[in-house]
Amino acid sequence: MARTTVLHQWHGSAGARMTGFAGWDMPVSYGRGAIEEHRLVRRSAGLFDTSHMAQYTVSGDRALEYLERLVTARLAGLAEWSSTYALLCRDDGGVLDDLFLYRLPDSWLVVANAANRERDASWFREHLPSSGVEFADVSDETSMFAFQGPKTLSVMDRLTDAAASRIGRFAAAELPLAGASVLVGRTGYTGEDGVELFLPNETALAVWELLLAEAERAGVEAGPIGLAARDSLRFEPGFPLYGHELSTEISPVEARLTWACDLEKEFIGRDALARQRERGVERRLATVRMKERSVPREGFAVQSDGKPVGHVASGMYCPTVDASCANVFVPAALAKVGTDVDIEIRGRPRAAVVVKRPLYTPAYRR
Protein backbone atom coordinates (compact mmCIF):
# COMPACT_ATOMS: atom_id res chain seq x y z
CA MET A 1 0.00 0.00 0.00
CA ALA A 2 1.35 3.41 -1.00
CA ARG A 3 2.42 5.85 1.67
CA THR A 4 0.72 9.23 1.91
CA THR A 5 1.78 12.60 3.29
CA VAL A 6 -0.18 14.51 5.92
CA LEU A 7 -1.62 16.64 3.09
CA HIS A 8 -2.95 13.72 1.04
CA GLN A 9 -6.60 14.57 1.69
CA TRP A 10 -5.94 18.26 0.95
CA HIS A 11 -4.42 17.36 -2.43
CA GLY A 12 -7.47 15.30 -3.33
CA SER A 13 -9.83 18.11 -2.34
CA ALA A 14 -7.80 20.53 -4.48
CA GLY A 15 -8.35 18.35 -7.56
CA ALA A 16 -4.85 16.91 -7.79
CA ARG A 17 -4.18 14.09 -10.19
CA MET A 18 -2.31 11.53 -8.10
CA THR A 19 0.40 9.09 -9.12
CA GLY A 20 2.67 6.52 -7.55
CA PHE A 21 6.20 7.76 -6.88
CA ALA A 22 8.88 5.94 -4.83
CA GLY A 23 6.19 4.09 -2.91
CA TRP A 24 4.11 7.22 -2.23
CA ASP A 25 0.80 8.44 -3.62
CA MET A 26 1.74 11.96 -4.71
CA PRO A 27 0.15 14.82 -6.72
CA VAL A 28 1.49 14.93 -10.26
CA SER A 29 -0.47 18.06 -11.23
CA TYR A 30 -3.51 20.12 -10.33
CA GLY A 31 -6.26 21.70 -12.40
CA ARG A 32 -4.11 24.24 -14.25
CA GLY A 33 -1.84 21.50 -15.64
CA ALA A 34 1.90 20.86 -15.36
CA ILE A 35 3.05 23.39 -17.96
CA GLU A 36 1.13 26.25 -16.36
CA GLU A 37 2.35 25.15 -12.91
CA HIS A 38 5.92 25.33 -14.22
CA ARG A 39 5.34 28.84 -15.56
CA LEU A 40 3.68 29.93 -12.32
CA VAL A 41 6.82 29.08 -10.35
CA ARG A 42 9.04 30.90 -12.86
CA ARG A 43 6.97 34.10 -12.74
CA SER A 44 5.54 34.15 -9.22
CA ALA A 45 5.27 31.43 -6.54
CA GLY A 46 4.49 27.74 -6.16
CA LEU A 47 4.14 25.47 -3.14
CA PHE A 48 5.36 21.85 -3.25
CA ASP A 49 4.61 19.07 -0.79
CA THR A 50 7.97 17.28 -0.58
CA SER A 51 7.21 15.41 2.63
CA HIS A 52 7.92 12.09 0.91
CA MET A 53 11.64 12.85 1.03
CA ALA A 54 13.81 11.27 3.72
CA GLN A 55 15.18 13.24 6.67
CA TYR A 56 17.84 12.05 9.09
CA THR A 57 19.54 13.70 12.04
CA VAL A 58 23.17 13.15 12.97
CA SER A 59 24.56 14.36 16.28
CA GLY A 60 27.37 13.72 18.76
CA ASP A 61 30.97 14.77 19.33
CA ARG A 62 32.19 12.91 16.24
CA ALA A 63 29.31 13.81 13.90
CA LEU A 64 31.42 16.10 11.70
CA GLU A 65 34.23 13.56 11.37
CA TYR A 66 31.69 10.83 10.56
CA LEU A 67 29.87 12.82 7.87
CA GLU A 68 33.11 14.06 6.30
CA ARG A 69 34.06 10.43 5.68
CA LEU A 70 30.72 9.62 4.04
CA VAL A 71 29.90 12.58 1.77
CA THR A 72 31.78 14.21 -1.08
CA ALA A 73 31.53 17.86 0.01
CA ARG A 74 33.82 19.42 2.61
CA LEU A 75 31.82 20.15 5.74
CA ALA A 76 34.48 21.42 8.14
CA GLY A 77 34.20 25.04 6.99
CA LEU A 78 30.41 25.08 6.92
CA ALA A 79 29.03 27.58 9.44
CA GLU A 80 26.15 26.80 11.75
CA TRP A 81 22.78 27.49 10.11
CA SER A 82 24.26 26.77 6.67
CA SER A 83 23.75 23.97 4.17
CA THR A 84 25.45 22.27 1.26
CA TYR A 85 24.74 19.83 -1.54
CA ALA A 86 26.75 16.59 -1.49
CA LEU A 87 26.84 13.05 -2.85
CA LEU A 88 26.95 9.72 -1.08
CA CYS A 89 29.23 7.34 -2.98
CA ARG A 90 30.32 3.73 -2.97
CA ASP A 91 34.01 2.76 -3.01
CA ASP A 92 33.90 2.51 -6.81
CA GLY A 93 32.54 6.06 -7.17
CA GLY A 94 28.99 5.03 -8.02
CA VAL A 95 26.42 7.34 -6.46
CA LEU A 96 24.16 5.97 -3.75
CA ASP A 97 22.26 9.25 -3.44
CA ASP A 98 22.50 13.02 -3.62
CA LEU A 99 21.82 14.90 -0.41
CA PHE A 100 21.36 18.27 1.24
CA LEU A 101 23.01 18.69 4.63
CA TYR A 102 22.13 21.47 7.10
CA ARG A 103 24.53 22.25 9.93
CA LEU A 104 22.46 23.19 12.96
CA PRO A 105 23.79 24.24 16.40
CA ASP A 106 23.50 20.79 17.99
CA SER A 107 23.01 18.42 15.06
CA TRP A 108 23.04 17.90 11.31
CA LEU A 109 19.90 17.48 9.21
CA VAL A 110 20.42 15.28 6.16
CA VAL A 111 17.77 15.28 3.40
CA ALA A 112 17.73 12.37 0.95
CA ASN A 113 15.59 11.01 -1.86
CA ALA A 114 12.45 9.09 -0.95
CA ALA A 115 13.28 6.06 -3.07
CA ASN A 116 16.62 5.62 -1.27
CA ARG A 117 15.44 6.13 2.31
CA GLU A 118 15.99 2.60 3.63
CA ARG A 119 19.21 2.00 1.68
CA ASP A 120 20.71 5.32 2.77
CA ALA A 121 19.77 4.75 6.39
CA SER A 122 21.39 1.30 6.28
CA TRP A 123 24.55 2.81 4.78
CA PHE A 124 24.73 5.50 7.46
CA ARG A 125 24.18 2.95 10.24
CA GLU A 126 26.71 0.51 8.75
CA HIS A 127 29.42 3.17 8.98
CA LEU A 128 28.62 4.43 12.46
CA PRO A 129 31.61 4.45 14.81
CA SER A 130 31.40 2.60 18.10
CA SER A 131 30.75 5.85 19.95
CA GLY A 132 30.41 9.60 19.49
CA VAL A 133 27.70 9.66 16.81
CA GLU A 134 23.94 9.26 17.01
CA PHE A 135 21.92 8.69 13.82
CA ALA A 136 18.11 8.89 13.61
CA ASP A 137 15.63 8.57 10.77
CA VAL A 138 13.03 11.29 11.49
CA SER A 139 11.21 11.04 8.15
CA ASP A 140 7.93 9.71 9.53
CA GLU A 141 7.52 12.61 11.95
CA THR A 142 8.67 15.39 9.62
CA SER A 143 6.83 17.25 6.88
CA MET A 144 8.73 19.16 4.24
CA PHE A 145 7.57 21.87 1.82
CA ALA A 146 9.27 23.86 -0.91
CA PHE A 147 7.96 27.39 -1.52
CA GLN A 148 9.63 28.56 -4.72
CA GLY A 149 9.50 31.46 -7.14
CA PRO A 150 10.53 35.12 -7.40
CA LYS A 151 7.69 36.33 -5.17
CA THR A 152 7.90 33.75 -2.38
CA LEU A 153 10.17 35.79 -0.12
CA SER A 154 7.76 38.72 -0.17
CA VAL A 155 5.08 36.37 1.18
CA MET A 156 7.41 34.83 3.74
CA ASP A 157 8.50 38.28 4.91
CA ARG A 158 4.89 39.24 5.66
CA LEU A 159 4.68 36.24 7.99
CA THR A 160 8.11 36.57 9.63
CA ASP A 161 8.68 40.34 10.04
CA ALA A 162 11.07 40.26 7.06
CA ALA A 163 13.24 37.57 8.71
CA ALA A 164 13.02 35.29 5.67
CA SER A 165 14.85 37.77 3.44
CA ARG A 166 17.65 38.00 5.98
CA ILE A 167 18.44 34.31 5.51
CA GLY A 168 21.32 34.10 3.05
CA ARG A 169 21.44 31.71 0.12
CA PHE A 170 22.05 28.16 1.43
CA ALA A 171 21.57 29.39 5.01
CA ALA A 172 18.75 28.50 7.40
CA ALA A 173 16.90 29.76 10.48
CA GLU A 174 14.20 28.74 12.92
CA LEU A 175 11.14 30.94 12.32
CA PRO A 176 7.66 30.91 13.88
CA LEU A 177 4.81 30.03 11.51
CA ALA A 178 1.23 29.16 12.52
CA GLY A 179 2.30 28.86 16.14
CA ALA A 180 5.09 26.39 15.38
CA SER A 181 8.86 26.68 15.16
CA VAL A 182 9.79 25.88 11.56
CA LEU A 183 13.25 25.27 10.13
CA VAL A 184 13.43 27.46 7.03
CA GLY A 185 16.26 26.90 4.56
CA ARG A 186 17.05 29.28 1.70
CA THR A 187 17.34 26.30 -0.60
CA GLY A 188 15.36 24.63 -3.35
CA TYR A 189 15.58 22.63 -6.55
CA THR A 190 13.76 24.71 -9.14
CA GLY A 191 16.30 27.32 -10.25
CA GLU A 192 14.21 30.01 -8.57
CA ASP A 193 14.68 31.76 -5.26
CA GLY A 194 12.64 30.54 -2.35
CA VAL A 195 12.71 28.40 0.77
CA GLU A 196 12.31 24.87 2.01
CA LEU A 197 10.50 24.27 5.29
CA PHE A 198 10.86 21.41 7.79
CA LEU A 199 8.20 21.08 10.44
CA PRO A 200 6.34 18.59 12.65
CA ASN A 201 3.53 16.69 10.95
CA GLU A 202 0.93 18.06 13.36
CA THR A 203 1.45 21.64 12.12
CA ALA A 204 1.88 20.83 8.42
CA LEU A 205 -1.67 21.55 7.25
CA ALA A 206 -1.88 24.84 9.16
CA VAL A 207 1.41 26.11 7.70
CA TRP A 208 0.53 24.94 4.16
CA GLU A 209 -2.81 26.76 4.23
CA LEU A 210 -1.25 29.83 5.86
CA LEU A 211 1.29 30.21 3.03
CA LEU A 212 -1.37 30.00 0.32
CA ALA A 213 -3.75 32.32 2.20
CA GLU A 214 -1.03 34.90 2.85
CA ALA A 215 -0.06 34.89 -0.82
CA GLU A 216 -3.68 35.59 -1.73
CA ARG A 217 -3.88 38.43 0.82
CA ALA A 218 -0.71 39.92 -0.63
CA GLY A 219 -2.03 39.74 -4.17
CA VAL A 220 0.69 37.23 -5.12
CA GLU A 221 -0.30 34.61 -7.66
CA ALA A 222 0.52 31.25 -6.07
CA GLY A 223 -0.70 27.69 -5.98
CA PRO A 224 0.19 24.07 -5.30
CA ILE A 225 2.64 22.40 -7.68
CA GLY A 226 2.88 18.70 -8.54
CA LEU A 227 5.67 16.31 -9.44
CA ALA A 228 5.48 16.88 -13.20
CA ALA A 229 6.35 20.57 -12.95
CA ARG A 230 8.90 19.82 -10.24
CA ASP A 231 10.69 17.60 -12.75
CA SER A 232 10.74 20.17 -15.57
CA LEU A 233 11.72 22.97 -13.16
CA ARG A 234 14.78 21.02 -11.95
CA PHE A 235 15.65 19.89 -15.48
CA GLU A 236 16.01 23.36 -17.04
CA PRO A 237 18.72 24.62 -14.63
CA GLY A 238 20.56 21.30 -14.95
CA PHE A 239 19.86 19.72 -11.56
CA PRO A 240 20.11 15.90 -11.52
CA LEU A 241 17.35 13.52 -10.51
CA TYR A 242 18.45 10.32 -8.82
CA GLY A 243 17.65 7.28 -10.92
CA HIS A 244 18.10 9.31 -14.08
CA GLU A 245 21.28 11.44 -14.12
CA LEU A 246 22.62 9.67 -11.02
CA SER A 247 22.75 6.03 -9.89
CA THR A 248 25.12 3.45 -8.48
CA GLU A 249 26.24 2.87 -12.09
CA ILE A 250 26.91 6.57 -12.76
CA SER A 251 29.79 8.47 -11.20
CA PRO A 252 29.93 12.21 -10.39
CA VAL A 253 32.62 12.60 -13.07
CA GLU A 254 30.32 11.16 -15.73
CA ALA A 255 27.41 13.27 -14.41
CA ARG A 256 29.43 16.54 -14.41
CA LEU A 257 29.19 16.84 -10.64
CA THR A 258 32.85 16.96 -9.67
CA TRP A 259 32.13 20.50 -8.36
CA ALA A 260 30.27 18.76 -5.51
CA CYS A 261 33.30 16.57 -4.70
CA ASP A 262 36.25 17.86 -2.69
CA LEU A 263 38.97 15.49 -3.83
CA GLU A 264 41.44 17.09 -1.41
CA LYS A 265 39.74 15.33 1.52
CA GLU A 266 39.19 11.65 2.29
CA PHE A 267 35.74 10.17 1.69
CA ILE A 268 34.36 6.87 0.50
CA GLY A 269 34.79 6.77 -3.29
CA ARG A 270 37.37 9.55 -3.38
CA ASP A 271 40.21 7.45 -4.85
CA ALA A 272 38.03 6.07 -7.64
CA LEU A 273 36.82 9.56 -8.57
CA ALA A 274 40.36 10.96 -8.53
CA ARG A 275 41.44 8.24 -10.96
CA GLN A 276 38.47 8.95 -13.24
CA ARG A 277 39.19 12.67 -13.29
CA GLU A 278 42.84 12.03 -14.10
CA ARG A 279 42.30 9.41 -16.80
CA GLY A 280 39.00 10.68 -18.17
CA VAL A 281 35.75 8.77 -18.59
CA GLU A 282 34.32 7.05 -21.63
CA ARG A 283 30.88 8.63 -21.36
CA ARG A 284 29.62 12.01 -20.20
CA LEU A 285 26.31 13.65 -19.50
CA ALA A 286 25.20 16.12 -22.18
CA THR A 287 22.03 18.10 -22.84
CA VAL A 288 20.48 18.07 -26.30
CA ARG A 289 17.79 20.16 -27.90
CA MET A 290 15.52 18.59 -30.48
CA LYS A 291 15.59 20.17 -33.93
CA GLU A 292 12.08 18.98 -34.72
CA ARG A 293 8.80 18.64 -32.87
CA SER A 294 9.24 15.39 -30.98
CA VAL A 295 9.67 14.60 -27.30
CA PRO A 296 12.54 12.35 -26.18
CA ARG A 297 11.85 10.12 -23.19
CA GLU A 298 13.91 8.20 -20.68
CA GLY A 299 15.55 5.11 -22.16
CA PHE A 300 15.33 6.19 -25.81
CA ALA A 301 18.46 5.39 -27.80
CA VAL A 302 20.91 8.08 -28.87
CA GLN A 303 22.45 7.50 -32.31
CA SER A 304 25.42 8.86 -34.23
CA ASP A 305 25.92 8.00 -37.90
CA GLY A 306 23.04 5.55 -37.59
CA LYS A 307 24.60 3.59 -34.73
CA PRO A 308 23.47 3.51 -31.07
CA VAL A 309 25.94 5.37 -28.86
CA GLY A 310 24.03 6.17 -25.67
CA HIS A 311 20.67 6.68 -24.04
CA VAL A 312 18.31 9.37 -22.75
CA ALA A 313 18.44 9.83 -18.97
CA SER A 314 15.64 12.43 -18.83
CA GLY A 315 13.64 14.01 -21.61
CA MET A 316 10.71 16.39 -21.78
CA TYR A 317 9.18 19.57 -23.14
CA CYS A 318 10.80 22.56 -21.39
CA PRO A 319 8.29 25.43 -21.08
CA THR A 320 10.79 28.21 -20.34
CA VAL A 321 12.89 27.54 -23.45
CA ASP A 322 9.86 26.33 -25.47
CA ALA A 323 11.65 23.27 -26.81
CA SER A 324 11.88 19.54 -26.24
CA CYS A 325 15.22 18.63 -24.66
CA ALA A 326 16.96 15.68 -23.07
CA ASN A 327 19.84 14.79 -20.83
CA VAL A 328 21.80 11.99 -22.46
CA PHE A 329 24.80 9.84 -21.67
CA VAL A 330 27.05 9.57 -24.73
CA PRO A 331 30.73 8.98 -25.48
CA ALA A 332 32.79 11.90 -24.17
CA ALA A 333 33.77 12.94 -27.71
CA LEU A 334 30.08 13.43 -28.58
CA ALA A 335 29.28 15.48 -25.46
CA LYS A 336 30.71 18.70 -26.89
CA VAL A 337 28.40 21.64 -27.58
CA GLY A 338 27.34 21.77 -31.22
CA THR A 339 27.59 18.01 -31.85
CA ASP A 340 24.72 16.60 -33.90
CA VAL A 341 23.10 13.35 -32.76
CA ASP A 342 19.81 11.57 -33.31
CA ILE A 343 17.27 10.32 -30.78
CA GLU A 344 15.32 7.23 -31.81
CA ILE A 345 11.65 8.07 -31.24
CA ARG A 346 8.96 5.61 -32.29
CA GLY A 347 11.44 3.73 -34.45
CA ARG A 348 12.69 6.81 -36.32
CA PRO A 349 15.86 8.88 -35.79
CA ARG A 350 15.04 12.48 -34.85
CA ALA A 351 17.64 15.21 -35.16
CA ALA A 352 19.06 16.85 -32.03
CA VAL A 353 22.09 18.96 -31.13
CA VAL A 354 24.19 19.15 -27.96
CA VAL A 355 23.65 22.54 -26.33
CA LYS A 356 25.28 24.55 -23.56
CA ARG A 357 24.18 23.73 -20.02
CA PRO A 358 22.16 24.89 -18.21
CA LEU A 359 19.14 25.62 -20.36
CA TYR A 360 17.97 28.11 -17.71
CA THR A 361 20.26 30.18 -15.51
CA PRO A 362 19.08 30.06 -11.87
CA ALA A 363 17.49 33.33 -10.75
CA TYR A 364 18.65 33.53 -7.14
CA ARG A 365 18.67 36.63 -4.98
CA ARG A 366 21.78 36.85 -2.78
Secondary structure per residue as TSV (DSSP state, phi and psi in degrees):
chain	resnum	aa	ss	phi	psi
A	1	M	-	360.0	134.1
A	2	A	-	-68.7	144.5
A	3	R	B	-76.6	158.0
A	4	T	-	-134.2	151.1
A	5	T	-	-84.7	170.1
A	6	V	T	-58.4	-27.5
A	7	L	T	-92.6	11.4
A	8	H	H	-55.7	-46.2
A	9	Q	H	-65.2	-38.2
A	10	W	H	-61.3	-44.4
A	11	H	H	-58.9	-43.3
A	12	G	H	-62.9	-42.5
A	13	S	H	-66.1	-27.2
A	14	A	T	-85.4	3.3
A	15	G	T	83.8	21.3
A	16	A	-	-67.2	141.7
A	17	R	E	-88.2	120.8
A	18	M	E	-96.7	155.2
A	19	T	E	-150.8	157.2
A	20	G	E	-79.2	133.8
A	21	F	E	-149.7	115.7
A	22	A	T	53.5	36.1
A	23	G	T	85.7	6.3
A	24	W	E	-115.9	152.0
A	25	D	E	-96.2	107.8
A	26	M	E	-126.1	153.3
A	27	P	E	-72.8	126.4
A	28	V	E	-91.8	-31.2
A	29	S	E	-167.7	165.9
A	30	Y	-	-114.8	-164.0
A	31	G	T	-61.6	-32.5
A	32	R	T	-75.9	-15.8
A	33	G	-	91.4	157.7
A	34	A	H	-65.2	-38.0
A	35	I	H	-67.6	-42.9
A	36	E	H	-69.2	-34.2
A	37	E	H	-62.4	-42.6
A	38	H	H	-56.9	-48.8
A	39	R	H	-67.0	-32.9
A	40	L	H	-61.4	-43.8
A	41	V	H	-65.7	-39.3
A	42	R	H	-66.1	-34.8
A	43	R	H	-99.7	-20.8
A	44	S	S	-145.8	-91.5
A	45	A	E	-160.8	140.9
A	46	G	E	-141.0	147.2
A	47	L	E	-117.0	124.3
A	48	F	E	-112.2	134.8
A	49	D	E	-88.9	106.5
A	50	T	-	-112.9	27.3
A	51	S	T	-67.9	-11.7
A	52	H	T	-71.8	-19.0
A	53	M	S	-68.3	157.9
A	54	A	E	-89.7	141.8
A	55	Q	E	-130.9	131.1
A	56	Y	E	-125.5	153.1
A	57	T	E	-116.7	142.7
A	58	V	E	-129.1	127.2
A	59	S	E	-143.0	173.2
A	60	G	S	115.4	165.4
A	61	D	T	-61.8	-27.7
A	62	R	T	-108.0	17.5
A	63	A	H	-61.3	-44.3
A	64	L	H	-62.5	-48.5
A	65	E	H	-57.7	-43.2
A	66	Y	H	-62.2	-49.3
A	67	L	H	-69.2	-36.2
A	68	E	H	-56.9	-37.8
A	69	R	H	-71.0	-26.4
A	70	L	H	-93.6	-34.7
A	71	V	B	-110.3	159.8
A	72	T	S	-79.6	-25.0
A	73	A	S	-83.7	151.2
A	74	R	-	-79.8	127.7
A	75	L	-	-105.8	-18.2
A	76	A	T	-59.0	-35.5
A	77	G	T	-91.0	4.7
A	78	L	-	-78.7	123.5
A	79	A	-	-72.8	157.5
A	80	E	T	-58.4	146.4
A	81	W	T	65.8	31.8
A	82	S	E	-127.3	166.3
A	83	S	E	-140.2	165.8
A	84	T	E	-152.6	155.2
A	85	Y	E	-88.8	143.9
A	86	A	E	-156.6	166.8
A	87	L	E	-116.3	152.8
A	88	L	E	-113.3	114.5
A	89	C	E	-116.6	156.3
A	90	R	-	-82.3	174.7
A	91	D	T	-59.4	-33.1
A	92	D	T	-84.7	3.5
A	93	G	S	91.8	-8.5
A	94	G	-	-64.9	146.0
A	95	V	E	-92.0	121.4
A	96	L	E	-79.0	-33.9
A	97	D	E	-173.1	162.8
A	98	D	E	-112.4	144.3
A	99	L	E	-133.0	160.8
A	100	F	E	-117.5	134.0
A	101	L	E	-119.7	131.4
A	102	Y	E	-112.8	125.4
A	103	R	E	-91.7	111.4
A	104	L	-	-104.3	167.0
A	105	P	S	-56.8	-36.4
A	106	D	S	-123.9	9.1
A	107	S	-	-168.0	174.7
A	108	W	E	-114.9	139.6
A	109	L	E	-105.7	125.3
A	110	V	E	-114.0	126.1
A	111	V	E	-111.1	126.6
A	112	A	E	-128.3	172.5
A	113	N	-	-76.8	143.5
A	114	A	G	-58.3	-41.6
A	115	A	G	-66.1	-20.5
A	116	N	G	-106.2	10.7
A	117	R	H	-54.4	-54.0
A	118	E	H	-68.7	-40.5
A	119	R	H	-66.3	-43.3
A	120	D	H	-61.7	-45.7
A	121	A	H	-60.5	-40.6
A	122	S	H	-63.3	-40.0
A	123	W	H	-64.6	-45.3
A	124	F	H	-61.6	-44.6
A	125	R	H	-68.0	-37.2
A	126	E	H	-60.5	-31.1
A	127	H	T	-101.2	10.0
A	128	L	-	-64.8	137.7
A	129	P	-	-72.6	170.6
A	130	S	S	-67.6	-22.2
A	131	S	S	-157.9	164.6
A	132	G	S	93.1	-5.1
A	133	V	-	-139.0	134.0
A	134	E	E	-118.5	130.2
A	135	F	E	-118.7	135.1
A	136	A	E	-140.7	136.9
A	137	D	E	-90.8	110.7
A	138	V	-	-108.3	18.0
A	139	S	G	-59.6	-42.5
A	140	D	G	-68.0	-22.2
A	141	E	G	-104.4	3.4
A	142	T	E	-119.6	131.7
A	143	S	E	-101.8	153.6
A	144	M	E	-141.5	130.3
A	145	F	E	-124.1	154.6
A	146	A	E	-121.1	125.5
A	147	F	E	-115.6	106.1
A	148	Q	E	-128.5	147.1
A	149	G	S	133.3	160.5
A	150	P	T	-63.4	-17.2
A	151	K	T	-108.5	6.2
A	152	T	H	-67.9	-38.5
A	153	L	H	-66.7	-31.0
A	154	S	H	-65.4	-34.9
A	155	V	H	-71.0	-46.8
A	156	M	H	-60.0	-38.0
A	157	D	H	-64.6	-34.2
A	158	R	H	-63.8	-29.4
A	159	L	H	-93.0	-13.0
A	160	T	H	-129.2	20.4
A	161	D	T	54.0	43.2
A	162	A	T	68.9	11.3
A	163	A	T	-67.9	-29.7
A	164	A	G	-62.1	-41.9
A	165	S	G	-67.8	-19.9
A	166	R	G	-82.7	-7.9
A	167	I	S	-78.5	121.8
A	168	G	-	-72.3	164.7
A	169	R	T	-58.4	130.5
A	170	F	T	68.0	12.7
A	171	A	B	-99.5	179.1
A	172	A	E	-151.5	164.9
A	173	A	E	-159.2	157.0
A	174	E	E	-90.8	121.6
A	175	L	E	-128.9	146.3
A	176	P	E	-81.9	130.0
A	177	L	E	-142.1	128.1
A	178	A	T	52.3	37.9
A	179	G	T	79.2	6.6
A	180	A	E	-120.4	155.1
A	181	S	E	-89.1	119.5
A	182	V	E	-118.5	131.0
A	183	L	E	-77.9	119.6
A	184	V	E	-114.9	118.6
A	185	G	E	-108.1	137.3
A	186	R	S	-83.4	64.3
A	187	T	-	-134.4	176.1
A	188	G	-	164.6	174.8
A	189	Y	S	-135.4	37.5
A	190	T	S	-118.8	-13.7
A	191	G	S	87.6	0.0
A	192	E	B	-111.3	162.0
A	193	D	-	-69.5	163.6
A	194	G	E	152.3	-162.6
A	195	V	E	-139.3	160.3
A	196	E	E	-120.3	141.4
A	197	L	E	-122.3	136.9
A	198	F	E	-122.1	126.8
A	199	L	E	-154.6	160.0
A	200	P	E	-64.4	146.9
A	201	N	G	-54.4	-37.3
A	202	E	G	-67.3	-17.0
A	203	T	G	-108.2	2.7
A	204	A	H	-61.6	-49.8
A	205	L	H	-62.4	-41.3
A	206	A	H	-63.4	-42.6
A	207	V	H	-69.3	-42.5
A	208	W	H	-56.7	-50.0
A	209	E	H	-69.2	-32.7
A	210	L	H	-63.2	-43.8
A	211	L	H	-62.1	-44.9
A	212	L	H	-68.0	-39.8
A	213	A	H	-67.6	-39.9
A	214	E	H	-68.0	-35.7
A	215	A	H	-61.9	-42.9
A	216	E	H	-63.6	-42.8
A	217	R	H	-62.9	-32.8
A	218	A	T	-84.1	-3.2
A	219	G	T	74.4	22.2
A	220	V	-	-95.9	123.9
A	221	E	-	-67.9	121.2
A	222	A	E	-152.8	161.4
A	223	G	E	-174.2	170.8
A	224	P	E	-72.7	147.9
A	225	I	E	-126.8	137.0
A	226	G	-	-97.9	-176.9
A	227	L	H	-65.2	-31.5
A	228	A	H	-63.8	-47.8
A	229	A	H	-69.5	-33.8
A	230	R	H	-58.2	-38.9
A	231	D	H	-67.5	-46.9
A	232	S	H	-70.3	-31.6
A	233	L	H	-67.1	-38.1
A	234	R	H	-76.4	-29.4
A	235	F	H	-67.5	-45.6
A	236	E	T	-59.7	-42.3
A	237	P	T	-84.2	6.6
A	238	G	T	83.7	25.5
A	239	F	-	-86.4	135.0
A	240	P	-	-76.7	155.6
A	241	L	-	-119.2	124.5
A	242	Y	B	-62.1	139.8
A	243	G	T	93.1	-8.7
A	244	H	T	-123.4	-74.2
A	245	E	T	-85.7	-10.0
A	246	L	B	-136.1	143.8
A	247	S	B	-169.7	177.9
A	248	T	T	-65.7	-17.9
A	249	E	T	-98.3	4.8
A	250	I	B	-124.3	131.3
A	251	S	-	-97.8	160.3
A	252	P	T	-59.5	-29.5
A	253	V	T	-67.1	-44.8
A	254	E	T	-64.8	-34.6
A	255	A	T	-89.0	6.9
A	256	R	T	62.1	38.8
A	257	L	-	-118.9	25.6
A	258	T	G	-64.9	-20.7
A	259	W	G	-62.8	-22.2
A	260	A	G	-92.8	7.9
A	261	C	-	-122.6	117.5
A	262	D	-	-91.2	96.3
A	263	L	T	-77.3	0.7
A	264	E	T	-86.8	-5.9
A	265	K	S	-116.7	166.1
A	266	E	-	-89.8	129.4
A	267	F	-	-154.6	160.8
A	268	I	T	-62.9	123.1
A	269	G	T	98.3	-9.4
A	270	R	H	-59.0	-46.3
A	271	D	H	-63.6	-41.1
A	272	A	H	-63.4	-42.1
A	273	L	H	-68.4	-36.8
A	274	A	H	-63.5	-40.5
A	275	R	H	-64.7	-41.9
A	276	Q	H	-62.7	-43.7
A	277	R	H	-64.1	-36.9
A	278	E	H	-72.5	-42.7
A	279	R	H	-89.9	-19.6
A	280	G	-	89.5	164.0
A	281	V	-	-120.6	155.2
A	282	E	S	-75.0	-32.0
A	283	R	E	-126.4	154.7
A	284	R	E	-140.8	154.3
A	285	L	E	-74.8	137.3
A	286	A	E	-140.7	157.3
A	287	T	E	-111.0	132.5
A	288	V	E	-119.8	152.1
A	289	R	E	-116.7	130.5
A	290	M	E	-70.6	141.1
A	291	K	S	-89.4	-11.0
A	292	E	S	-135.5	168.9
A	293	R	S	-78.9	90.0
A	294	S	-	-158.1	148.0
A	295	V	-	-109.2	116.9
A	296	P	-	-76.8	145.5
A	297	R	-	-127.4	161.8
A	298	E	T	-52.0	133.8
A	299	G	T	90.8	-13.2
A	300	F	-	-63.8	146.7
A	301	A	E	-78.0	141.9
A	302	V	E	-100.9	133.5
A	303	Q	E	-121.4	151.6
A	304	S	E	-138.9	125.7
A	305	D	T	55.2	36.4
A	306	G	T	80.6	2.5
A	307	K	E	-114.3	142.5
A	308	P	E	-68.0	131.9
A	309	V	E	-130.0	-6.9
A	310	G	E	-177.9	-164.1
A	311	H	E	-147.1	161.4
A	312	V	E	-83.5	127.4
A	313	A	E	-88.4	-42.7
A	314	S	E	-146.4	141.6
A	315	G	E	-151.3	143.9
A	316	M	E	-173.0	171.1
A	317	Y	E	-81.3	132.5
A	318	C	E	-107.9	106.1
A	319	P	T	-60.3	-38.3
A	320	T	T	-67.6	-37.3
A	321	V	T	-97.4	-2.8
A	322	D	T	51.5	53.0
A	323	A	E	-156.8	155.4
A	324	S	E	-87.6	131.0
A	325	C	E	-138.0	168.0
A	326	A	E	-150.8	148.7
A	327	N	E	-94.3	130.5
A	328	V	E	-130.9	151.7
A	329	F	E	-105.8	120.3
A	330	V	E	-138.3	165.8
A	331	P	E	-52.9	143.0
A	332	A	G	-53.4	-35.4
A	333	A	G	-66.3	-22.4
A	334	L	G	-95.8	-0.5
A	335	A	-	-89.0	6.6
A	336	K	S	-81.8	142.0
A	337	V	T	-56.9	134.1
A	338	G	T	97.4	-8.4
A	339	T	-	-73.8	131.4
A	340	D	E	-88.1	133.5
A	341	V	E	-138.2	174.2
A	342	D	E	-121.9	148.3
A	343	I	E	-112.2	126.8
A	344	E	E	-79.8	112.4
A	345	I	E	-124.8	119.7
A	346	R	T	52.5	43.4
A	347	G	T	80.6	1.9
A	348	R	E	-123.6	140.5
A	349	P	E	-73.4	130.7
A	350	R	E	-118.1	133.3
A	351	A	E	-70.8	138.3
A	352	A	E	-145.6	164.2
A	353	V	E	-137.7	140.2
A	354	V	E	-70.3	129.3
A	355	V	E	-120.1	165.9
A	356	K	-	-68.5	138.7
A	357	R	S	-99.2	147.1
A	358	P	-	-84.4	164.1
A	359	L	S	-68.7	-29.1
A	360	Y	S	-133.8	125.6
A	361	T	-	-80.7	122.9
A	362	P	-	-53.0	138.8
A	363	A	B	-107.0	66.7
A	364	Y	-	-91.1	139.0
A	365	R	-	-84.9	144.7
A	366	R	-	-96.6	360.0
